[in-house]
Amino acid sequence: MRFLFVHQNFPGQFRHVARALAEDPRHEVIGIGDAATVRPGRAMHSRLTVVAYPTPRGSGAQTHRYLRDFETHVRRGQALFRAATQLKATGFTPDVVVVHPGWGEALFLRELFPDARHIHYCEYFFRTDGGDFGFDPAYPATIDGRAALHLRNSTQLLGLTQCDAGISPTLWQRSRYPAEYQPRIRVLHEGVDTTQARPDPQAVLTVGGQVFRAGDEIVTFVARNLEPYRGFHSFMRALPALQALRPAAQILIVGGDEVSYGKRLPAGQSYRQQYSAELGDRIDRTRIHFLGKLPYADYLKVLQVSAAHVYLTYPFVLSWSLLEAMACGCLVVASATAPVQEMITDGDTGLLTDFFDTDRLARRVAGALADPQAHTSIRARARDFVVRHHDLRTHCLPAWIDFLTQPHSAPDGRP
């Protein structure tokens, strides 16, 4: 079979399945992404070809604010369409198109490949209640914001009318989509390689000449970028109380200073700077270590030396890092928000706390540090949960491949 994977940041969520299909000589696999973020060639696998489309320009200054994202998506969809047209001219016509529709790349693909089976990665559908919008009182929802949010889904809604099937990584993320489309969306996570993300009681991490070992009193926090969406402000505000309770604890914080989600700050400013300054002299900065973004192997070492790992998020897209932390046997102290609660049951596979209750967060983490042996079984059950439900090799990858290789069941490509 011939597969076309489309993602502006290819491979994105398709890394494992695209590589696995490329390993099978019966298949031909091509990935397409934005030239600004992908490297054309065959870096992922010798049988996986990656091509790029030119980065489209953004919306015009005169475009209505509500429509600016949509105009950018149309431009991106057009750039992708042109690149895919060139690909088709070489003789490549896919049997299956797998695309993340959130940025416009899926808008016109069905016109070019009408006989293919089109599968969309349904990551998140924005709504004015029950999710990230208006969740944080620090960033209150406005009437203007509510109106604009309705149009933010325009691109995905157009895609949903054209796709044959969808995939969402969690039940809650699927539940955000309109009810009439949910039966066509399969819940299937990308998976975690639990042979890599695993406990290591001998783990050692060296940072700036300082050595951290598994068994030390270490609190960890990880996010792609340190920002409110991932609870960075709540975590930082919990540190004075946590350090008062556990003054010997070392705090390792992994993440960049950019903004992935939510409100952007003026140029040159970061949330790390903002919340560090807010705490002033109420924290012992000698025991707080900002590690920035790390290579994957070093990141796993952070998780393996962790005595208590904090994961906080708005009700939003689930981070891979949560499942990787659980697979590493971390004692996770997490926010009681969706979709975290699909993975963590309080007292069973982790500990839950209110996203905004910083004193409660500090007490839960301090309790975990005070008696690590009492939480050994929680660590074990956390890893077991990931191995049984989200292991890459034994569960998720076989399910993805089975789903993508299903034959058409209707002449027009509809299921």
Summary of the structure (lengths in Angstrom):
residues: 415
radius of gyration: 22.2
end to end distance: 17.9
largest distance: 68.0
contacts: 1360
relative contact order: 0.11
helix: 40%
strand: 19%
